[in-house]
Amino acid sequence: MEIRKFNIADARRISELIRRNLLTVNSRFYPRKVVDFMVSFYTPQKVRELASERRIFVAIEDQSIIGTASLGLDKVYNVFVDPGQHGRGIGRILMGHIESLALSQKIRMLSLDASLNAIPFYEKLGYIRGKLKSSPYCGDTCEMFKTLTGTKKNANSQPV
């Protein structure tokens, strides 16, 4: 597996990956209205737009995108792993890559808005719960924070 920067040609596959997660995983935690909105939001065009605002990375294995995560200033966005690949540590590796990048940019604290189903994952990585937020479009999320220390390296990553 390798972690590399997003390129425009990845937009369709990232959109499909995110939508598949929303329909198969998040749908167990969120009302249909929220899932439907999120699925309609994450189009390939929207992914391309987000790439102009954030640094998006993809996890690649056998020429397939199996995960994605992005960093905008000091905030983590859109960490998704192919549902069939959950439990292999791909999300942890993506987060390690994001944290290493943040540290290299002298960012000492990261924040993110975790979906309800992802809170335990982020807690295992050392993120602390903040306040719960609610949106009629995105449903309930939990603000989470982590203070970064030291120098992180991810052997599975290419330089950024």
Backbone hydrogen bonds in HBPLUS format (Angstrom, degrees):
<---DONOR---> <-ACCEPTOR-->    atom                        ^
c    i                          cat <-CA-CA->   ^        H-A-AA   ^      H-
h    n   atom  resd res      DA  || num        DHA   H-A  angle D-A-AA Bond
n    s   type  num  typ     dist DA aas  dist angle  dist       angle   num
A0002-GLU N   A0060-ILE O   3.01 MM  58  5.33 154.0  2.08 144.7 153.0     1
A0060-ILE N   A0002-GLU O   2.81 MM  58  5.33 165.3  1.83 160.3 165.5     2
A0003-ILE N   A0156-ASN O   3.19 MM 153  6.42 136.6  2.39 146.0 151.3     3
A0158-GLN N   A0003-ILE O   3.29 MM 155  6.27 153.5  2.37 157.5 159.3     4
A0004-ARG N   A0058-VAL O   2.99 MM  54  5.59 158.2  2.04 155.1 161.4     5
A0058-VAL N   A0004-ARG O   2.88 MM  54  5.59 160.3  1.92 160.7 167.4     6
A0006-PHE N   A0056-ILE O   2.85 MM  50  5.29 151.4  1.93 148.8 140.5     7
A0010-ASP N   A0007-ASN O   2.74 MM   3  5.54 162.9  1.77 130.2 136.3     8
A0011-ALA N   A0008-ILE O   3.15 MM   3  5.67 166.2  2.17 118.5 122.5     9
A0014-ILE N   A0010-ASP O   2.91 MM   4  6.07 159.9  1.95 164.9 171.6    10
A0015-SER N   A0011-ALA O   2.92 MM   4  6.03 162.7  1.95 149.2 154.5    11
A0016-GLU N   A0012-ARG O   2.96 MM   4  6.21 159.6  2.00 149.2 154.5    12
A0017-LEU N   A0013-ARG O   2.96 MM   4  6.12 155.3  2.02 142.1 149.0    13
A0018-ILE N   A0014-ILE O   2.90 MM   4  6.13 168.1  1.92 159.7 161.5    14
A0019-ARG N   A0015-SER O   2.94 MM   4  6.08 169.1  1.96 152.9 156.5    15
A0020-ARG N   A0016-GLU O   2.88 MM   4  5.97 158.1  1.93 147.2 153.4    16
A0021-ASN N   A0017-LEU O   3.09 MM   4  6.33 156.5  2.15 146.3 152.1    17
A0022-LEU N   A0018-ILE O   2.94 MM   4  6.25 162.4  1.97 154.5 159.6    18
A0023-LEU N   A0019-ARG O   2.95 MM   4  6.16 159.2  1.99 152.6 157.5    19
A0024-THR N   A0020-ARG O   2.93 MM   4  6.01 148.0  2.03 146.3 154.8    20
A0025-VAL N   A0021-ASN O   2.76 MM   4  5.25 158.7  1.80 144.2 150.5    21
A0026-ASN N   A0021-ASN O   3.13 MM   5  6.47 151.1  2.22 141.4 149.7    22
A0027-SER N   A0022-LEU O   2.99 MM   5  5.96 119.3  2.37 141.3 155.5    23
A0028-ARG N   A0025-VAL O   3.06 MM   3  5.87 165.1  2.09 122.1 126.7    24
A0029-PHE N   A0026-ASN O   2.86 MM   3  5.33 161.3  1.90 117.8 124.3    25
A0030-TYR N   A0026-ASN O   3.02 MM   4  6.11 131.7  2.26 154.1 168.2    26
A0034-VAL N   A0031-PRO O   3.03 MM   3  5.47 123.8  2.36 109.6 122.4    27
A0035-VAL N   A0031-PRO O   3.12 MM   4  6.51 165.2  2.15 156.9 161.0    28
A0036-ASP N   A0032-ARG O   2.78 MM   4  5.94 168.0  1.80 158.1 161.7    29
A0037-PHE N   A0033-LYS O   3.06 MM   4  6.22 155.0  2.13 139.6 146.2    30
A0038-MET N   A0034-VAL O   2.97 MM   4  6.21 169.3  1.98 156.0 158.5    31
A0039-VAL N   A0035-VAL O   2.86 MM   4  6.05 161.5  1.89 156.4 161.7    32
A0040-SER N   A0036-ASP O   3.03 MM   4  6.20 157.5  2.08 145.2 151.0    33
A0041-PHE N   A0037-PHE O   2.92 MM   4  6.11 134.2  2.14 143.9 157.5    34
A0041-PHE N   A0038-MET O   3.14 MM   3  4.91 127.5  2.43  90.3 104.5    35
A0042-TYR N   A0038-MET O   3.13 MM   4  6.34 158.9  2.18 156.9 158.2    36
A0043-THR N   A0041-PHE O   2.93 MM   2  5.79 139.3  2.09 103.2  92.0    37
A0047-VAL N   A0043-THR O   3.02 MM   4  6.36 158.1  2.07 154.8 160.6    38
A0048-ARG N   A0044-PRO O   3.01 MM   4  6.33 156.5  2.06 149.4 155.4    39
A0049-GLU N   A0045-GLN O   2.96 MM   4  6.30 154.4  2.03 147.6 154.9    40
A0050-LEU N   A0046-LYS O   2.84 MM   4  6.11 161.7  1.87 154.4 159.0    41
A0051-ALA N   A0047-VAL O   3.03 MM   4  6.25 141.9  2.18 143.0 153.1    42
A0052-SER N   A0049-GLU O   3.02 MM   3  5.51 152.1  2.10 110.1 118.6    43
A0053-GLU N   A0050-LEU O   2.91 MM   3  5.18 151.7  1.99 108.1 117.3    44
A0054-ARG N   A0050-LEU O   2.94 MM   4  6.08 136.0  2.14 153.5 166.9    45
A0055-ARG N   A0071-LEU O   2.84 MM  16  5.21 173.9  1.84 147.4 148.7    46
A0071-LEU N   A0055-ARG O   2.90 MM  16  5.21 151.5  1.98 138.3 146.3    47
A0057-PHE N   A0069-ALA O   2.82 MM  12  5.49 161.7  1.85 168.3 174.4    48
A0069-ALA N   A0057-PHE O   3.15 MM  12  5.49 151.9  2.23 140.4 144.5    49
A0059-ALA N   A0067-GLY O   2.84 MM   8  4.80 162.8  1.87 127.2 129.6    50
A0066-ILE N   A0059-ALA O   2.81 MM   7  5.56 162.2  1.84 153.3 159.2    51
A0061-GLU N   A0064-SER O   2.93 MM   3  5.34 156.7  1.98 148.5 155.6    52
A0064-SER N   A0061-GLU O   2.91 MM   3  5.34 159.1  1.95 115.8 122.8    53
A0082-ASP N   A0066-ILE O   2.84 MM  16  5.10 167.8  1.86 133.5 136.7    54
A0068-THR N   A0080-PHE O   2.80 MM  12  5.41 147.4  1.90 156.8 164.9    55
A0080-PHE N   A0068-THR O   2.94 MM  12  5.41 155.8  2.00 146.8 154.1    56
A0070-SER N   A0077-TYR O   2.94 MM   7  5.06 146.9  2.05 157.3 153.7    57
A0077-TYR N   A0070-SER O   2.84 MM   7  5.06 163.6  1.86 140.5 142.3    58
A0072-GLY N   A0075-LYS O   2.88 MM   3  5.27 168.7  1.89 159.0 162.5    59
A0075-LYS N   A0072-GLY O   2.90 MM   3  5.27 156.1  1.96 129.0 137.0    60
A0111-SER N   A0074-ASP O   3.06 MM  37  6.52 147.3  2.17 148.5 158.7    61
A0076-VAL N   A0111-SER O   2.85 MM  35  6.23 161.5  1.88 165.5 170.5    62
A0085-GLN N   A0082-ASP O   2.72 MM   3  5.26 161.4  1.75 124.8 131.4    63
A0086-HIS N   A0083-PRO O   3.46 MM   3  5.44 171.4  2.47 103.8 106.2    64
A0093-ILE N   A0089-GLY O   2.97 MM   4  6.21 153.3  2.04 147.1 154.2    65
A0094-LEU N   A0090-ILE O   2.89 MM   4  6.17 161.6  1.92 153.3 158.4    66
A0095-MET N   A0091-GLY O   2.88 MM   4  6.10 161.1  1.92 149.0 154.4    67
A0096-GLY N   A0092-ARG O   2.90 MM   4  6.11 150.4  1.99 142.6 151.1    68
A0097-HIS N   A0093-ILE O   2.96 MM   4  6.24 149.6  2.06 146.2 154.1    69
A0098-ILE N   A0094-LEU O   2.97 MM   4  6.31 159.7  2.01 151.4 156.5    70
A0099-GLU N   A0095-MET O   2.85 MM   4  6.04 164.0  1.87 152.9 157.3    71
A0100-SER N   A0096-GLY O   2.92 MM   4  6.04 155.1  1.98 143.4 150.2    72
A0101-LEU N   A0097-HIS O   2.97 MM   4  6.20 160.1  2.01 149.6 155.0    73
A0102-ALA N   A0098-ILE O   2.90 MM   4  6.16 161.1  1.94 150.5 155.9    74
A0103-LEU N   A0099-GLU O   2.90 MM   4  6.14 163.7  1.92 150.2 154.4    75
A0104-SER N   A0100-SER O   2.93 MM   4  6.17 154.3  2.00 147.3 154.5    76
A0105-GLN N   A0101-LEU O   3.11 MM   4  6.40 127.0  2.40 139.4 153.2    77
A0105-GLN N   A0102-ALA O   2.97 MM   3  5.10 137.8  2.16  99.8 112.5    78
A0107-ILE N   A0102-ALA O   2.88 MM   5  5.05 165.3  1.90 147.8 143.2    79
A0106-LYS N   A0103-LEU O   2.91 MM   3  4.87 157.0  1.97 110.4 112.0    80
A0148-LEU N   A0108-ARG O   2.67 MM  40  4.91 161.0  1.70 133.9 140.6    81
A0110-LEU N   A0146-LYS O   2.92 MM  36  5.37 158.2  1.96 155.1 159.0    82
A0146-LYS N   A0110-LEU O   2.94 MM  36  5.37 147.7  2.05 152.3 156.6    83
A0112-LEU N   A0144-MET O   3.01 MM  32  5.40 140.8  2.17 146.9 150.8    84
A0144-MET N   A0112-LEU O   2.85 MM  32  5.40 150.6  1.94 160.9 163.7    85
A0114-ALA N   A0142-CYS O   2.83 MM  28  5.09 159.5  1.87 149.0 141.9    86
A0142-CYS N   A0114-ALA O   2.90 MM  28  5.09 153.8  1.96 139.3 147.9    87
A0118-ALA N   A0115-SER O   2.93 MM   3  5.30 145.8  2.04 111.0 121.5    88
A0121-PHE N   A0118-ALA O   3.08 MM   3  5.27 118.1  2.48 104.5 119.7    89
A0122-TYR N   A0118-ALA O   3.14 MM   4  6.49 163.3  2.17 163.0 166.8    90
A0123-GLU N   A0119-ILE O   2.96 MM   4  6.17 157.2  2.01 156.8 164.0    91
A0124-LYS N   A0120-PRO O   3.06 MM   4  6.27 153.0  2.13 146.2 151.9    92
A0125-LEU N   A0122-TYR O   3.01 MM   3  5.01 133.4  2.23  96.4 109.8    93
A0127-TYR N   A0122-TYR O   3.02 MM   5  5.40 162.9  2.05 146.9 141.7    94
A0126-GLY N   A0123-GLU O   2.98 MM   3  5.08 161.6  2.01 107.7 112.4    95
A0128-ILE N   A0145-PHE O   2.71 MM  17  5.20 162.5  1.74 150.6 154.2    96
A0145-PHE N   A0128-ILE O   2.94 MM  17  5.20 149.0  2.03 137.5 147.3    97
A0130-GLY N   A0143-GLU O   2.54 MM  13  4.78 143.7  1.67 164.4 151.5    98
A0143-GLU N   A0131-LYS O   3.00 MM  12  5.58 171.7  2.01 160.0 157.3    99
A0133-LYS N   A0141-THR O   2.76 MM   8  5.26 168.8  1.77 154.6 156.6   100
A0141-THR N   A0133-LYS O   2.88 MM   8  5.26 156.6  1.94 144.1 150.2   101
A0135-SER N   A0139-GLY O   3.06 MM   4  4.85 141.8  2.21 110.0 121.6   102
A0139-GLY N   A0135-SER O   2.77 MM   4  4.85 137.0  1.96 135.0 140.1   103
A0157-SER N   A0154-ASN O   3.09 MM   3  5.60 160.7  2.13 123.8 124.5   104
